[in-house]
Amino acid sequence: MSSGNGIDIVSDGFNEIVEVLPPQEMLVQLDGINVAAPMVRFSKLPYRHLVSLYNTHITYTPMILAQEFSRSAIGRQSDFTTSMWERGVFDVPERQFSPKSPPPEAPSPANLHFPDESKAMLNSPKPLAENPTCMKDGIDLNLGCPQKWAYAEKIGSYLLREPNTVRELIRSARDRTGWNTPISIKIRLDTELKRTEQLVKTAIQAGASFITVHGRTRHQPSTHTVDLDGIRFARECAREEVPVIANGDAWSHTESEAIRRKTGVRGVMSGRGLLANPALFAGYDRTPIHAVTNFVHLSTKYGVLPFPLFHRHLGFMLEERFASRAERSYFLSDLVSYAGVIDWLEEKGVMLDSCSDDHLWSQERIVDPASKVGLV
Ligand SMILES: Cc1cc2nc3c(=O)[nH]c(=O)nc-3n(C[C@H](O)[C@H](O)[C@H](O)COP(=O)(O)O)c2cc1C
């Protein structure tokens, strides 16, 4: 029986054997894969674990500068704390292949996300593959960061027009980590789609395992409408040789399914939508209260989020729930400690002590968290 993505359970008749599926195989073999976007500062362990409870199957770390990662233990810890508990067993339908389109040949879920001075990391004396503290299910190369400093450093979106460098990066990543480590890329569309086509084809030829396409160009702000036709075009360029994930403006479950349908991709990635509502992919219209309690439990148990980040996350999650501007402003400006936030939540009737957190540490991911947590 196949009951999971991320982890596949196969019965041998006597015992259940748990098998971890690499992200690209989850994307190829299973339907409805959802992905949490890499977000600098935000996509850290408690948040990744939280979204995995709500139908998010692949999660990314924030972008990590390879030099920081390879040189500094503090740098590694601050952006890259992982836990076996963030992986889950999901209930996801297997893809039905038609005789006309048979399964393609085989070309965590926490995906480690590097911008592309990856050469520095890859040439470092302590390569990733040999680093025992490193739990990862793949390495993603950031080819989309539009910020000026990144462009000036010739990383991120600068590389969108450097297919030869991208080829070299993917190949050297493959050489250093071996063929078992998925190497993927996350790109933005180019204003000239021919260049997107060239980049996609070059990356596949070099051995990329899958490709995420953010449907905006490097010049377009996040308020700009996402170009679904452009994502579809990039997906067609990949010709099913590797799976493609669509990214941009998935703010609800309905929207994410529409994006999947219109672009024909295997996975849908959300960034800001999931920040505002970590239960988005589970079909909730706004952050359910149990997601808030789960996040508080995860943050306090893991103990890795500095207060400002914990506070900011809750601010995003509660945005739709503040009763007034004054309440919002009080929450954001006047609360300055974990204890203060927890007291405030309890005053508002969010009972943190009364609900068990056992479900957080179960490998089986909750399909309907409300039934287990008792809060809606
Ligand atoms: C706060 C923040 C941090 C981000 N950090 C990264 C990053 O580290 N790497 C990256 O490739 N994209 C990063 N992005 C871009 C997102 O991954 C995503 O491509 C973008 O937000 C569009 O998706 P959305 O419309 O669902 O938000 C970031 C976006 C936000 C809002």
The ligand as a Tripos MOL2 file, in Angstrom:
@<TRIPOS>MOLECULE
LIG
   31    33     1     0     0
SMALL
NO_CHARGES

@<TRIPOS>ATOM
      1 C1          9.8340   37.1250    3.2950 C.3       1 LIG1
      2 C2         10.2080   36.4210    2.0160 C.ar      1 LIG1
      3 C3         11.4320   35.7750    1.9320 C.ar      1 LIG1
      4 C4         11.7810   35.1030    0.7560 C.ar      1 LIG1
      5 N1         12.9490   34.4260    0.6920 N.ar      1 LIG1
      6 C5         13.2430   33.6790   -0.4030 C.ar      1 LIG1
      7 C6         14.3760   32.8200   -0.4420 C.ar      1 LIG1
      8 O1         15.0850   32.6820    0.5460 O.2       1 LIG1
      9 N2         14.6250   32.1340   -1.5860 N.ar      1 LIG1
     10 C7         13.8040   32.2360   -2.6850 C.ar      1 LIG1
     11 O2         14.0450   31.5830   -3.7130 O.2       1 LIG1
     12 N3         12.7030   33.0070   -2.6590 N.ar      1 LIG1
     13 C8         12.4020   33.7060   -1.5410 C.ar      1 LIG1
     14 N4         11.2660   34.4310   -1.5120 N.ar      1 LIG1
     15 C9         10.3470   34.3310   -2.6360 C.3       1 LIG1
     16 C10         9.3230   33.2010   -2.3560 C.3       1 LIG1
     17 O3          9.9660   31.9420   -2.2300 O.3       1 LIG1
     18 C11         8.2890   33.1240   -3.4810 C.3       1 LIG1
     19 O4          8.9550   32.8370   -4.6890 O.3       1 LIG1
     20 C12         7.5350   34.4350   -3.6390 C.3       1 LIG1
     21 O5          7.1050   34.9320   -2.3870 O.3       1 LIG1
     22 C13         6.3030   34.2300   -4.5490 C.3       1 LIG1
     23 O6          5.4100   33.3040   -3.9700 O.3       1 LIG1
     24 P1          4.0490   33.7920   -3.2590 P.3       1 LIG1
     25 O7          3.3180   34.6480   -4.2540 O.co2     1 LIG1
     26 O8          3.3340   32.5140   -2.9310 O.co2     1 LIG1
     27 O9          4.4560   34.5700   -2.0390 O.co2     1 LIG1
     28 C14        10.8940   35.1100   -0.3550 C.ar      1 LIG1
     29 C15         9.6830   35.7800   -0.2530 C.ar      1 LIG1
     30 C16         9.3160   36.4100    0.9200 C.ar      1 LIG1
     31 C17         7.9730   37.0990    0.9950 C.3       1 LIG1
@<TRIPOS>BOND
     1     1     2 1
     2     2     3 ar
     3     2    30 ar
     4     3     4 ar
     5     4     5 ar
     6     4    28 ar
     7     5     6 ar
     8     6     7 ar
     9     6    13 1
    10     7     8 2
    11     7     9 ar
    12     9    10 ar
    13    10    11 2
    14    10    12 ar
    15    12    13 ar
    16    13    14 ar
    17    14    15 1
    18    14    28 ar
    19    15    16 1
    20    16    17 1
    21    16    18 1
    22    18    19 1
    23    18    20 1
    24    20    21 1
    25    20    22 1
    26    22    23 1
    27    23    24 1
    28    24    25 2
    29    24    26 1
    30    24    27 1
    31    28    29 ar
    32    29    30 ar
    33    30    31 1
@<TRIPOS>SUBSTRUCTURE
     1 LIG1         1 GROUP 0 **** ****
